[in-house]
Every structure is written in C-alpha cells, then in structure tokens.
Amino acid sequence: MRVSARAQAIEPFFVMEIAKAAQTLAATQSSLGKMIHLNIGEPDFKAAPLVQKAAQEAIASGLTQYTHASGTHELREAISNWYLNRWGLNIEPARITVTAGASAALLLSAMALIEEGDEILMPDPSYACNRHFVSVAQGVPTLLPSNAKNKFQLSASQIQSHWNERTRGVLLASPSNPTGTCIDFEELKRIHSFIKARSGITLVDEIYLGLSFGEQEAQSALAIDEEIISINSFSKYFNMTGWRLGWVVTPLELAPTFDRLAQNLFICPSSIAQHAALACFEPSSLDLFEERKAAFKARRDYLVPELKALGFEVPVTPDGAFYCWADCRPLYARLGVDNSWDFTMKLMQECRIALAPGRDFGQHEVEHFVRISIASSLQDLQEAVSRMRQLWSHP
Ligand SMILES: Cc1ncc(COP(=O)(O)O)c(C=O)c1O
C-alpha cells in the first residue's frame, strides 16, 4: 500500500534503536552487571500517591466518560491557579487547551497555525519530534546551528538574519531537550518582539519549565506577552509520562480554533488522567514535586563534574530539565571510535551503560555529542561513573 510522502518524510527515532539494543543486551547474562539506562527522557519517579489514589477513585466512581474537548473546567482552572500561585501569571482557563501530552499540544499548534511551505526556525540541536510536528503540517522546519555561547538556544540576530518571506515563526524549547539549557529571558523578549512585528508565531515548548536549576529560576515565556504560545505537560515535572496529559496556552482568540481541532482530532484527553491530575495541585503533591526537583539538581551537581573528570567536554552546564549534552571527542582515542554513535554502542557493550547519541537531535556537530539523562537514581549515576572510570583504565 502506498505510504504518504508526509509519513515517508519522517525520520526514524534512532534513540529507539539504542533502546532496543540496550534491552536485548540487558536480557543476556553478563558479569558486567545490569544495564544502566541514561538514554531515557522520563523521570524515574512515579506519579504522586494522591494522583494514583485519585485515578482509582475516578475509575471506581465512573468518571470515565468523554470530557469537553479542551479538558474539564476543573483541570483548566487548576492549571490557571498554578500559573497564578507558582509563576505569578494571570492565565484565564479559557486560554488553556488540555491535550494528550505536550505531543498532542504541539500537533494541534502545528495544524492550527502552519500553512504548507511555512518555514519554522528552531535551534540545532532540538528535541527530534519538534521538527516532525512542523513537517506533518507541511511546514518546513529549519534548524539553525546553535552554540555554547548562546547556551544552544537561538539569538534574535540569528533569527533576524534568517527571516525571509516564507518564515512564519520559531519553535523554541526552554529548558531544552537535549541540552538542558534555558534561553536568556531578555533574548527571548527580543526574539518575540521581532516576530510579533512580523505577525509571526513564537511557540515555546515549556515542558521542563518546573525543572529549572539556575540561580535565577526560569520564568514562563507567558510573562512576556499574551501572544506567545506555550506548550506544557504533566509528563516531566509532575512525573506522569504514561498518563498522556499536557496542555497549551494560546491567545484567547485562538482558543475556539484549538477547541474545534481538538474535538475532531482527539475528542478529548483521557478523562481518568484529567481527574487524577487535579491531585497534582494539592499542597502535599506540590511539596513532593519540589523535593524531586531538588533530587534532579543534586544528581546534576554530582554528574557534571564527574563527566568532566572522565574526559567528556560539557560546554554548558545544564540549568534545567534532566539532560546533559556532552561532547565525547576527547574520549574517541581511548575507545577507538570516531563518532558518538559508535561511542554509545561501545559503552553499551563494554560496560552496560546506555546513552542517547546526538544523531536524533539535528545536524550541527551532533555526531560528536551524547545526551546523558540524569533521570536515574544517584546510585545508578555513581555506578555508571565508576564503570566508565574502570573501562578507561583497562580499555
Ligand atoms: C522538549 C519536549 N517536548 C515534548 C515532549 C513530549 O512530551 P509529552 O510526554 O508531554 O508528550 C518531550 C518528551 O520527551 C520533550 O522532551
């Protein structure tokens, strides 16, 4: 059967190949010990106890029917209150569309705003799926090389010099996956003001907003202007990856468009997950998420110096999310490889550590980088460091 050109244009997710190879190796007996998965982009923490309880109660009491396409009123109100109490922002519930994860929010945004041939600028490297959301909407994702000086984010001057008559906007992520870095807030203001003056789209993926570790905590892009579109999710900060729940905040006038598309494409997000997610905003759950955030920061504070001591180059210390973007060129000679894909494979075979090679995340120097996730316990990170140290000393 003929597959659409649209579907054919979507590249495979190479990280999944690594995950498969890691699973196969993990299933074989080895004196090397269990596989340590530092390739995964999901918290090791499970949903908060009150969330689990609320899900069971929702099922027991039959709160399992379709909901409003944009989400239950209670959940949109709870998210709106979170913006007010946690971020000092006044976001009307009517501007919030609840979705099946940030993924569905990104798809809705792309379908609502991008015309065939519209060019959307994003940093290289970026989260792999982001360019694919643009291309399924028949837009053109254009990756602009980013560098350590700009914390692997785009600058206003870069956007200005690439803007042409087909450019429609930007898709940024802050904190970012795979680099774990936040965009400079003043730079984001400059970017948005340039784009707004051209009636373009500033789309900011803020799925890791709650997980920022900088001296100054990250602010939501929504503080800049009501015309910024912000994507968010229950997956990361709220530790609910498999529950498939996220949201998008749009300008009020776009809400009916998003609602109409959501009705047709998804009917609604999971009702059980929505009822359960209300418990995320109970004080004890919020305390738990902050404790877990502190655990991520402690892991980052442990791992980055250790990686440097092992010989990785970490050009920018991540100030958010749970990733470290590390250049492994200085270690090639030790392992007899010349790219990060082979480096990853060798590490997996020789010491049962799985990393994500840079290949998925763009084109600019990515073949020399790996993404190392700190979403594993401190104990696992310590074990991984000790195994690498041993391998380096007896390659
Ligand atoms: C930057 C970024 N955006 C979106 C997503 C998708 O997340 P969700 O589980 O909410 O669909 C991810 C998942 O890893 C991500 O890292």
The ligand as an SDF file (V2000), in Angstrom:
LIG
                    3D

 16 16  0  0  0  0  0  0  0  0999 V2000
   11.0600   19.0680   24.6670 C   0  0  0  0  0  0  0  0  0  0  0  0
    9.9630   18.0440   24.6790 C   0  0  0  0  0  0  0  0  0  0  0  0
    8.7600   18.3710   24.1680 N   0  0  0  0  0  0  0  0  0  0  0  0
    7.7480   17.4930   24.1590 C   0  0  0  0  0  0  0  0  0  0  0  0
    7.8960   16.2000   24.6500 C   0  0  0  0  0  0  0  0  0  0  0  0
    6.7200   15.2700   24.6260 C   0  0  0  0  0  0  0  0  0  0  0  0
    6.2250   15.0800   25.9220 O   0  0  0  0  0  0  0  0  0  0  0  0
    4.7930   14.5020   26.3180 P   0  0  0  0  0  0  0  0  0  0  0  0
    5.0580   13.2500   27.0920 O   0  0  0  0  0  0  0  0  0  0  0  0
    4.1470   15.5270   27.1920 O   0  0  0  0  0  0  0  0  0  0  0  0
    4.0310   14.2650   25.0630 O   0  0  0  0  0  0  0  0  0  0  0  0
    9.1350   15.8070   25.1850 C   0  0  0  0  0  0  0  0  0  0  0  0
    9.3410   14.4460   25.6730 C   0  0  0  0  0  0  0  0  0  0  0  0
   10.4270   13.9960   25.9500 O   0  0  0  0  0  0  0  0  0  0  0  0
   10.1940   16.7610   25.2070 C   0  0  0  0  0  0  0  0  0  0  0  0
   11.3940   16.4610   25.7280 O   0  0  0  0  0  0  0  0  0  0  0  0
  1  2  1  0
  2  3  1  0
  2 15  2  0
  3  4  2  0
  4  5  1  0
  5  6  1  0
  5 12  2  0
  6  7  1  0
  7  8  1  0
  8  9  2  0
  8 10  1  0
  8 11  1  0
 12 13  1  0
 12 15  1  0
 13 14  2  0
 15 16  1  0
M  END
$$$$
